[in-house]
């Protein structure tokens, strides 16, 4: 922190005496400039402590001299006594009090060079402290960026270093925030972000000063840093460092993500081409762990932005890759629920699921899932199973009269229950089967809690006297519900 007039006045060996402006002594001293000119404005930048013995001043000229110093923006005036003047001119003190210029009386035994040295030492110490702070901050931000922290860690470290908050935007959308509560500032900055094309912009938000700085990345990204007081020199350097390391980290992440997606697409092409053994060997060699087979195969179609979000949502959870205008995912266990729930959250996606299939039968499963996905898109559904889609074709082989009689007898217990108004078992069962028995997706489609749906399906099973976990029973019920 820069040396203030108060700190200089408190330096006992200098013996300075405050003649006026005691309430203004918190002003920082940028430098010291001794001069006997009556108009030194041309040689000043502002913020200096001006030193004079008043050689060319008297009671008449002192007031105008004070006004010129105030116009020049000096921090204060040090007036040496015992040479040209035995004391500071009264008119100078009175005028300085009126216009708000601190005046320090310098005794005869204190040479101006002693004051210059004191300020010089303080300035040097301040500059050294600033340099050390910048250096340490650069190291911490760099270590965070190349470590496990990534962009989110860099933002948290930056917010701590400047004692403020930070946001990372992609266009006008907040992608990272530190602390998390700072995300609320995003909407208020949207208009400023739209105006900012490149470079830096400083705006006010509530009581904070906010620096907006574009990043050097392929996508349009902006770093926003908010602080309660304007950033000092060190703070500005720290923000610039954060901009550099974030740009590098984000571009590196983008390149790595693109490489991973290209690898997955290549592996998918190998599997679809019947080269399962080679695909699995490549996956193991590159550090991946193939999911245990047999696999459920899912294909989702939709707008490019929705497909991109689906890939991002499944990153690290499920093997998923681009395949032409679709996203293909496969795996075992809860993979169907995981992918379907992500697609439901994102919206605008329609998918098909096939399997389980072995690695060697992947191509056939992929083709079936693609056909089911087209059916889902045509019918406006989130997910259609290949078995369900194939089963619809079989209905044309059944005599309509026979089919209706079969459906009436099979579903009669459910329809009698529904007439009592105690729940829509028929509609719930149809939706549940449509969504391949996935509780969360079907419940969301019906607009009920998944526990409510579970209770309805359990009740339907009791009334039907059949095991709904049996594929054959599900197929019969699906045929009945289609007539």
C-alpha distance (Angstrom), angle and dihedral (degrees) to the residues before:
residue distance angle dihedral
X1 . . .
X2 3.82 . .
X3 3.82 119.8 .
X4 3.81 112.1 -96.6
X5 3.79 129.9 -149.1
X6 3.81 87.8 -111.3
X7 3.82 92.2 56.5
X8 3.80 91.4 47.3
X9 3.81 91.9 48.8
X10 3.81 89.1 50.4
X11 3.84 91.5 56.5
X12 3.84 96.7 106.8
X13 3.84 98.3 -162.1
X14 3.81 89.2 61.4
X15 3.82 92.0 56.3
X16 3.81 94.6 -150.3
X17 3.79 119.4 172.4
X18 3.82 123.5 -152.1
X19 3.81 108.0 -131.3
X20 3.82 97.6 174.9
X21 3.81 142.0 -13.5
X22 3.81 97.1 51.3
X23 3.83 89.2 154.1
X24 3.82 90.2 57.2
X25 3.79 99.2 52.7
X26 3.82 93.1 107.3
X27 3.81 88.1 82.0
X28 3.82 113.0 119.5
X29 3.81 118.2 -123.2
X30 3.79 112.2 -128.1
X31 3.81 94.8 -175.1
X32 3.83 143.4 -33.2
X33 3.80 122.5 -105.6
X34 3.82 122.1 -177.0
X35 3.82 114.8 -160.4
X36 3.78 140.9 149.8
X37 3.80 94.4 -156.9
X38 3.77 114.4 124.0
X39 3.82 90.0 -143.8
X40 3.83 110.4 32.2
X41 3.82 95.6 156.9
X42 3.81 94.2 114.9
X43 3.82 90.4 59.8
X44 3.80 98.3 47.9
X45 3.81 132.4 86.2
X46 3.80 98.1 -173.1
X47 3.78 130.8 -97.0
X48 3.81 95.6 61.8
X49 3.79 129.2 134.1
X50 3.80 101.9 -129.1
X51 3.83 116.6 -149.0
X52 3.82 123.0 -158.6
X53 3.80 140.8 155.0
X54 3.83 90.4 -149.3
X55 3.80 92.5 -117.7
X56 3.82 92.2 159.4
X57 3.80 97.0 32.0
X58 3.77 134.4 94.3
X59 3.79 138.1 163.1
X60 3.81 91.0 -77.6
X61 3.80 100.2 47.2
X62 3.82 98.7 37.0
X63 3.86 97.8 82.4
X64 3.83 94.2 56.0
X65 3.82 89.4 45.1
X66 3.83 90.7 55.8
X67 3.81 91.6 50.5
X68 3.82 90.5 52.5
X69 3.80 90.7 52.3
X70 3.80 91.5 50.9
X71 3.81 90.0 49.8
X72 3.81 88.7 52.2
X73 3.82 90.1 54.0
X74 3.80 98.9 -122.3
X75 3.80 117.1 173.2
X76 3.80 94.2 -135.6
X77 3.81 147.3 -35.2
X78 3.80 127.0 -106.6
X79 3.81 110.0 -159.4
X80 3.81 116.7 -163.4
X81 3.81 113.9 -145.7
X82 3.82 130.9 -164.8
X83 3.81 95.4 53.7
X84 3.81 117.7 59.5
X85 3.81 92.1 0.6
X86 3.78 131.3 26.9
X87 3.80 88.5 -148.8
X88 3.79 138.4 6.9
X89 3.84 109.6 -78.3
X90 3.80 110.8 -98.6
X91 3.81 93.1 -134.4
X92 3.83 89.9 53.8
X93 3.81 92.2 52.6
X94 3.81 92.7 45.3
X95 3.81 93.7 49.0
X96 3.82 92.4 45.3
X97 3.80 89.6 52.6
X98 3.80 90.2 52.4
X99 3.82 96.6 49.2
X100 3.81 98.2 36.4
X101 3.82 103.0 -108.7
X102 3.83 115.3 147.9
X103 3.82 112.4 -132.9
X104 3.81 123.1 -160.3
X105 3.81 119.5 -166.4
X106 3.81 111.8 -138.0
X107 3.83 114.2 -154.0
X108 3.82 120.9 -130.6
X109 3.81 92.8 -110.2
X110 3.84 93.4 56.9
X111 3.81 111.1 82.1
X112 3.77 117.4 -146.9
X113 3.81 88.7 -122.8
X114 3.82 89.1 66.0
X115 3.80 90.2 57.9
X116 3.80 91.1 45.8
X117 3.80 90.7 51.7
X118 3.80 92.5 49.1
X119 3.78 92.0 51.7
X120 3.81 91.8 42.3
X121 3.80 91.8 53.7
X122 3.80 91.0 49.0
X123 3.81 92.6 48.0
X124 3.81 91.0 48.9
X125 3.81 91.4 48.0
X126 3.79 90.2 48.4
X127 3.80 92.2 49.3
X128 3.81 90.7 47.7
X129 3.81 91.4 49.8
X130 3.80 89.2 49.0
X131 3.80 91.2 50.1
X132 3.81 91.9 48.9
X133 3.80 91.7 47.7
X134 3.81 91.7 49.9
X135 3.80 92.1 47.2
X136 3.79 94.1 50.0
X137 3.78 91.9 45.4
X138 3.81 91.3 51.2
X139 3.80 90.5 51.9
X140 3.81 93.4 48.0
X141 3.81 93.8 47.5
X142 3.80 92.3 46.8
X143 3.81 93.5 48.1
X144 3.80 89.8 49.3
X145 3.80 93.1 48.6
X146 3.83 95.2 50.7
X147 3.80 93.4 39.2
X148 3.76 129.8 66.1
X149 3.80 94.2 -72.4
X150 3.80 95.6 79.8
X151 3.83 121.1 176.1
X152 3.81 92.8 -33.1
X153 3.81 90.6 53.7
X154 3.80 91.3 48.5
X155 3.80 90.3 54.3
X156 3.82 92.2 50.0
X157 3.80 91.2 49.0
X158 3.81 92.2 46.5
X159 3.81 93.1 50.8
X160 3.80 89.3 52.2
X161 3.83 94.4 46.8
X162 3.83 94.1 52.7
X163 3.82 94.8 34.8
X164 3.78 92.1 -123.2
X165 3.79 141.1 79.3
X166 3.79 135.3 -77.0
X167 3.80 136.8 -156.7
X168 3.79 130.8 -169.0
X169 3.80 115.8 -150.9
X170 3.78 132.4 -165.7
X171 3.78 100.0 -157.8
X172 3.82 99.6 -44.3
X173 3.81 98.3 -28.5
X174 3.81 120.5 101.0
X175 3.82 109.6 -126.1
X176 3.83 99.0 170.2
X177 3.81 133.3 17.3
X178 3.79 134.7 -173.7
X179 2.91 114.7 -136.7
X180 3.81 98.2 18.3
X181 3.82 90.9 -126.3
X182 3.83 89.5 63.8
X183 3.81 88.4 73.4
X184 3.82 86.1 83.9
X185 3.83 89.6 71.3
X186 3.82 91.3 62.9
X187 3.80 97.1 86.2
X188 3.82 92.5 49.3
X189 3.81 91.5 55.0
X190 3.81 96.7 47.7
X191 3.81 95.0 96.3
X192 3.82 92.4 49.3
X193 3.81 90.5 48.3
X194 3.79 91.1 53.9
X195 3.83 89.6 53.8
X196 3.79 94.3 47.9
X197 3.79 111.2 85.9
X198 3.79 100.0 165.8
X199 3.81 139.5 -22.0
X200 3.79 127.3 27.4
X201 3.78 134.8 -33.2
X202 3.82 127.8 -177.9
X203 3.81 118.3 -154.2
X204 3.79 138.4 164.9
X205 3.79 122.2 -115.7
X206 3.79 118.0 -178.1
X207 3.82 102.7 -50.0
X208 3.82 95.2 -24.6
X209 3.76 133.5 94.0
X210 3.82 109.5 -134.2
X211 3.79 124.7 -158.1
X212 3.81 114.6 -157.4
X213 3.82 114.5 -162.8
X214 3.81 127.0 176.6
X215 3.81 117.4 -132.6
X216 3.77 126.0 -132.3
X217 3.81 97.0 -117.3
X218 3.79 137.1 122.4
X219 3.79 91.9 -110.7
X220 3.80 118.3 56.9
X221 3.79 103.8 -99.1
X222 3.81 130.6 166.9
X223 3.79 131.3 -166.3
X224 3.82 116.5 -145.4
X225 3.81 119.9 -165.0
X226 3.79 121.2 -174.4
X227 3.81 126.1 -166.9
X228 3.78 135.2 172.3
X229 3.83 91.2 -126.9
X230 3.83 129.2 30.9
X231 3.80 113.9 -83.7
X232 3.79 115.6 -98.0
X233 3.81 124.3 -140.8
X234 3.80 93.0 -81.5
X235 3.80 91.6 46.3
X236 3.81 91.8 53.2
X237 3.81 91.2 49.5
X238 3.81 90.4 48.9
X239 3.82 91.7 52.2
X240 3.82 90.5 48.8
X241 3.80 89.5 51.8
X242 3.80 90.6 49.9
X243 3.81 89.9 51.5
X244 3.82 90.5 53.4
X245 3.82 97.3 46.8
X246 3.81 92.5 42.7
X247 3.80 91.0 51.6
X248 3.80 90.7 51.7
X249 3.81 94.6 43.1
X250 3.80 94.1 48.2
X251 3.79 93.4 47.4
X252 3.79 89.9 47.7
X253 3.81 90.6 50.1
X254 3.79 90.3 48.4
X255 3.81 92.2 50.2
X256 3.80 92.5 47.2
X257 3.81 92.0 47.4
X258 3.80 90.4 50.2
X259 3.81 90.4 50.0
X260 3.81 91.8 49.5
X261 3.79 91.5 49.4
X262 3.80 91.8 48.7
X263 3.81 90.0 51.0
X264 3.79 92.6 49.2
X265 3.79 92.1 48.1
X266 3.80 89.0 51.4
X267 3.81 91.5 49.8
X268 3.78 89.8 48.7
X269 3.81 90.3 53.0
X270 3.81 90.0 51.1
X271 3.81 91.4 51.6
X272 3.80 92.2 46.4
X273 3.80 88.4 49.4
X274 3.78 92.7 56.3
X275 3.81 95.5 -105.3
X276 3.79 96.4 120.9
X277 3.80 95.7 145.4
X278 3.81 92.4 54.2
X279 3.82 92.0 44.7
X280 3.81 92.8 52.6
X281 3.79 91.8 45.9
X282 3.81 91.5 52.4
X283 3.82 90.6 47.5
X284 3.82 91.4 52.8
X285 3.82 92.1 45.7
X286 3.81 92.2 53.6
X287 3.79 92.4 52.8
X288 3.80 98.9 -96.6
X289 3.77 125.6 129.6
X290 3.82 114.6 -138.0
X291 3.82 113.5 -130.3
X292 3.81 112.7 -112.0
X293 3.79 113.1 -96.1
X294 2.96 148.3 -93.3
X295 3.78 93.0 71.3
X296 3.77 136.6 -157.0
X297 3.82 108.2 -136.4
X298 3.81 119.8 -149.1
X299 3.80 129.6 -172.1
X300 3.82 121.5 -169.9
X301 3.80 126.9 -171.5
X302 3.79 128.7 -170.9
X303 3.81 144.0 108.3
X304 3.85 116.4 -26.7
X305 3.81 93.0 -112.6
X306 3.81 92.0 52.2
X307 3.81 91.6 48.1
X308 3.80 90.6 49.8
X309 3.80 90.8 51.2
X310 3.81 90.4 49.0
X311 3.81 91.2 53.8
X312 3.81 90.1 48.6
X313 3.83 91.5 48.5
X314 3.80 92.0 50.9
X315 3.82 94.9 46.2
X316 3.80 108.3 126.5
X317 3.82 92.1 3.0
X318 3.80 106.6 71.0
X319 3.80 136.8 7.3
X320 3.81 101.8 -100.5
X321 3.79 132.2 160.6
X322 3.79 143.2 167.3
X323 3.76 116.7 -94.4
X324 3.79 111.1 -179.9
X325 3.82 108.3 -65.6
X326 3.81 92.7 -11.7
X327 3.79 143.2 69.6
X328 3.79 115.3 -126.7
X329 3.81 122.5 -161.1
X330 3.77 131.2 174.0
X331 3.77 140.0 174.6
X332 3.77 145.0 114.0
X333 3.79 135.7 -87.6
X334 3.82 115.4 17.8
X335 3.81 94.5 -1.7
X336 3.82 93.1 116.5
X337 3.80 93.4 52.7
X338 3.82 91.8 44.6
X339 3.81 94.4 52.2
X340 3.82 95.3 39.4
X341 3.81 92.8 50.6
X342 3.82 91.4 49.4
X343 3.81 90.6 49.7
X344 3.80 90.5 49.0
X345 3.82 91.8 52.8
X346 3.79 92.8 48.9
X347 3.80 96.4 43.9
X348 3.80 130.6 -158.6
X349 3.82 93.5 71.1
X350 3.80 130.2 117.4
X351 3.76 122.8 -167.9
X352 3.74 147.5 -178.5
X353 3.79 129.8 -149.9
X354 3.79 130.7 -158.0
X355 3.76 135.3 176.7
X356 2.86 155.1 -18.1
X357 3.83 87.5 -118.4
X358 3.79 134.0 166.9
X359 3.80 121.2 -113.4
X360 3.79 89.1 -103.0
X361 3.82 91.7 54.0
X362 3.81 94.3 47.4
X363 3.82 93.8 111.2
X364 3.80 92.0 56.5
X365 3.80 91.8 46.5
X366 3.80 90.7 49.4
X367 3.80 91.8 52.5
X368 3.81 91.8 49.2
X369 3.81 91.8 48.6
X370 3.82 91.1 50.0
X371 3.82 91.1 53.2
X372 3.80 90.6 48.4
X373 3.82 90.4 49.0
X374 3.81 90.4 55.1
X375 3.79 89.3 51.2
X376 3.80 91.0 49.9
X377 3.82 90.6 50.8
X378 3.81 92.0 49.0
X379 3.81 91.6 50.2
X380 3.81 96.4 40.2
X381 3.81 93.8 -118.0
X382 3.76 128.6 142.9
X383 3.81 96.5 -135.7
X384 3.80 136.5 7.8
X385 3.79 123.0 -178.0
X386 3.78 121.7 -132.4
X387 3.78 89.7 -125.9
X388 3.78 90.5 54.4
X389 3.80 92.3 46.7
X390 3.82 92.6 48.3
X391 3.80 91.6 46.0
X392 3.79 91.4 59.8
X393 3.78 89.9 64.5
X394 3.79 90.7 56.5
X395 3.80 92.3 59.6
X396 3.77 89.8 73.9
X397 3.82 88.7 63.9
X398 3.83 93.9 58.1
X399 3.81 121.4 85.6
X400 3.85 106.6 -112.0
X401 3.83 93.3 -133.2
X402 3.77 91.9 50.7
X403 3.83 90.9 45.1
X404 3.81 92.7 51.1
X405 3.80 92.6 48.4
X406 3.80 90.0 48.6
X407 3.80 92.0 48.8
X408 3.80 93.8 46.1
X409 3.80 92.7 53.0
X410 3.80 95.7 42.7
X411 3.80 97.5 46.4
X412 3.82 98.7 36.2
X413 3.86 94.9 100.4
X414 3.79 90.8 53.2
X415 3.78 94.8 46.9
X416 3.82 91.7 48.9
X417 3.79 88.5 52.6
X418 3.82 92.4 48.4
X419 3.82 91.4 53.8
X420 3.81 89.0 63.4
X421 3.82 88.6 63.7
X422 3.79 93.6 -123.7
X423 3.80 95.5 124.4
X424 3.79 143.2 -40.0
X425 3.81 101.7 -95.2
X426 3.81 95.9 162.2
X427 3.79 94.6 51.0
X428 3.81 92.5 42.7
X429 3.80 92.1 50.0
X430 3.81 92.0 48.5
X431 3.83 92.3 50.5
X432 3.80 92.2 45.3
X433 3.81 91.6 52.2
X434 3.81 91.6 43.8
X435 3.81 88.8 57.9
X436 3.77 95.2 47.8
X437 3.80 93.9 -106.8
X438 3.83 94.0 -60.2
X439 3.78 106.2 152.6
X440 3.81 101.7 -159.2
X441 3.79 96.1 44.7
X442 3.83 94.1 45.5
X443 3.82 92.5 44.7
X444 3.80 90.8 51.3
X445 3.80 90.2 49.6
X446 3.81 90.7 51.8
X447 3.79 93.2 42.7
X448 3.80 94.4 -123.8
X449 3.80 134.9 113.4
X450 3.80 114.8 -90.3
X451 3.81 90.1 -120.1
X452 3.81 89.0 57.2
X453 3.80 89.5 51.4
X454 3.82 91.4 48.5
X455 3.80 90.2 52.3
X456 3.82 91.2 50.4
X457 3.82 93.6 49.1
X458 3.80 90.6 47.0
X459 3.81 89.6 51.1
X460 3.82 90.6 48.3
X461 3.80 90.4 51.8
X462 3.80 90.8 51.4
X463 3.81 93.2 49.8
X464 3.81 93.7 45.2
X465 3.78 94.0 44.4
X466 3.79 90.0 -140.8
X467 3.80 135.2 117.5
X468 3.80 107.1 -110.8
X469 3.81 90.6 -164.7
X470 3.82 88.1 69.6
X471 3.85 112.9 98.5
X472 3.79 89.9 -146.2
X473 3.80 93.3 53.8
X474 3.79 90.8 47.7
X475 3.80 90.4 50.9
X476 3.81 92.1 51.2
X477 3.79 91.8 48.2
X478 3.78 91.3 48.3
X479 3.80 91.1 52.5
X480 3.82 90.0 48.5
X481 3.80 92.4 49.7
X482 3.83 91.9 51.7
X483 3.83 94.8 57.3
